[in-house]
């Protein structure tokens, strides 16, 4: 189910200096996967309009994918994806950290309990 993430991780390696987001989008395009760069999410809070930019959205599964390349995934990264899900009313999200030895242990599934 996460085979495409494994392929991207394997082809780029751990210390990849390029953009994992670009690799992800290129892989999707070349394999007919209809992922698009994330929708802009606008949210009105009091008198201020806030704008959020998730990395990718996969419409057939109504799925937001947030890509990171950090030493350690922190609580704020998890909350970021949950916020995207709540504000966009999308039910499912993936948080993926490519800066790891084993990508399987760095894919986190998030569910919006609407």
Backbone torsions as a table, in degrees:
resi	resn	phi	psi	omega
1	UNK	NA	-26.4	177.3
2	UNK	-111.4	25.5	-174.6
3	UNK	-58.6	-38.7	-178.7
4	UNK	-66.0	-34.7	176.9
5	UNK	-67.5	-38.7	176.7
6	UNK	-62.9	-41.8	-179.7
7	UNK	-64.8	-42.6	178.7
8	UNK	-63.4	-45.6	-179.1
9	UNK	-62.4	-43.2	-179.7
10	UNK	-65.5	-39.2	-177.1
11	UNK	-74.7	-27.9	-177.5
12	UNK	-94.3	-32.1	-178.6
13	UNK	82.3	173.0	-173.5
14	UNK	-70.0	-42.6	-174.7
15	UNK	-102.3	39.0	179.8
16	UNK	-61.7	131.9	-177.3
17	UNK	-96.1	-7.4	-179.0
18	UNK	-87.7	-157.8	-177.8
19	UNK	-102.2	117.0	176.1
20	UNK	-65.0	-31.9	177.8
21	UNK	-62.4	-42.5	178.4
22	UNK	-65.8	-43.4	177.8
23	UNK	-60.2	-42.1	179.5
24	UNK	-62.0	-49.5	-179.0
25	UNK	-64.5	-43.3	177.6
26	UNK	-59.6	-42.6	179.3
27	UNK	-62.7	-45.2	-179.7
28	UNK	-61.0	-47.3	-179.2
29	UNK	-61.3	-47.1	-176.4
30	UNK	-70.7	-15.6	-179.9
31	UNK	-112.8	13.4	175.8
32	UNK	70.1	20.7	178.0
33	UNK	-88.6	125.0	-172.3
34	UNK	-88.4	56.7	173.5
35	UNK	-89.7	145.7	177.7
36	UNK	-129.7	157.5	175.7
37	UNK	-60.0	142.6	-169.9
38	UNK	-50.6	148.1	176.8
39	UNK	-70.6	150.3	174.3
40	UNK	-77.4	127.1	179.5
41	UNK	-106.6	119.0	178.4
42	UNK	-106.1	138.9	-177.3
43	UNK	-140.3	130.4	179.1
44	UNK	-92.1	119.5	177.7
45	UNK	-123.4	113.2	-174.2
46	UNK	53.1	-119.1	-179.3
47	UNK	-102.7	16.3	-175.8
48	UNK	-122.1	136.1	175.0
49	UNK	-93.5	123.0	178.8
50	UNK	-101.8	144.0	-179.7
51	UNK	-125.1	132.9	179.8
52	UNK	-122.2	148.9	-176.0
53	UNK	-130.4	85.4	174.2
54	UNK	-63.4	153.8	-177.1
55	UNK	-66.4	-51.8	-175.0
56	UNK	-143.1	154.3	175.6
57	UNK	-133.1	130.3	178.4
58	UNK	-113.5	98.4	-171.6
59	UNK	-59.3	-43.6	-177.9
60	UNK	-55.9	-30.3	178.8
61	UNK	-106.4	2.0	-175.7
62	UNK	49.1	59.1	-169.6
63	UNK	-127.2	130.0	172.5
64	UNK	-99.4	135.8	178.7
65	UNK	-122.2	123.2	178.6
66	UNK	-112.7	123.8	-175.7
67	UNK	-106.2	133.3	177.2
68	UNK	-127.9	159.6	170.6
69	UNK	-142.0	76.8	-174.2
70	UNK	-127.8	159.7	178.7
71	UNK	-57.4	-47.8	-177.6
72	UNK	-141.7	134.2	172.9
73	UNK	-73.8	128.5	-179.1
74	UNK	-108.7	173.1	-179.4
75	UNK	-58.7	-35.1	-179.1
76	UNK	-64.0	-32.1	177.2
77	UNK	-66.5	-42.6	177.7
78	UNK	-63.0	-44.6	-179.9
79	UNK	-64.6	-33.6	178.0
80	UNK	-59.5	-47.2	-179.3
81	UNK	-66.7	-42.1	177.7
82	UNK	-60.3	-40.9	177.6
83	UNK	-61.6	-46.2	177.5
84	UNK	-56.5	-44.5	-178.4
85	UNK	-63.3	-47.1	-178.4
86	UNK	-63.6	-45.6	-176.6
87	UNK	-70.5	-28.6	-178.2
88	UNK	-97.1	-7.2	-175.6
89	UNK	59.8	27.3	172.8
90	UNK	-85.8	142.4	-174.1
91	UNK	-88.2	-26.9	-171.5
92	UNK	-130.9	139.8	177.6
93	UNK	-140.4	153.9	173.3
94	UNK	-121.7	133.8	172.4
95	UNK	-110.1	120.9	-174.0
96	UNK	-124.5	127.3	175.5
97	UNK	-109.4	113.8	-179.1
98	UNK	-83.2	-10.6	-179.5
99	UNK	-88.4	72.1	-175.3
100	UNK	-156.8	162.6	175.3
101	UNK	-77.0	-44.0	-175.0
102	UNK	-119.7	102.6	-176.5
103	UNK	-61.2	-29.7	179.8
104	UNK	-58.1	-32.0	-179.0
105	UNK	-87.3	0.1	-175.8
106	UNK	-121.4	23.3	174.9
107	UNK	-114.8	119.1	-176.5
108	UNK	-116.1	125.9	179.8
109	UNK	-92.2	131.6	-179.6
110	UNK	-121.9	138.1	-178.9
111	UNK	-123.4	131.7	175.9
112	UNK	-89.7	119.1	-176.6
113	UNK	-86.3	22.1	178.7
114	UNK	12.9	NA	NA
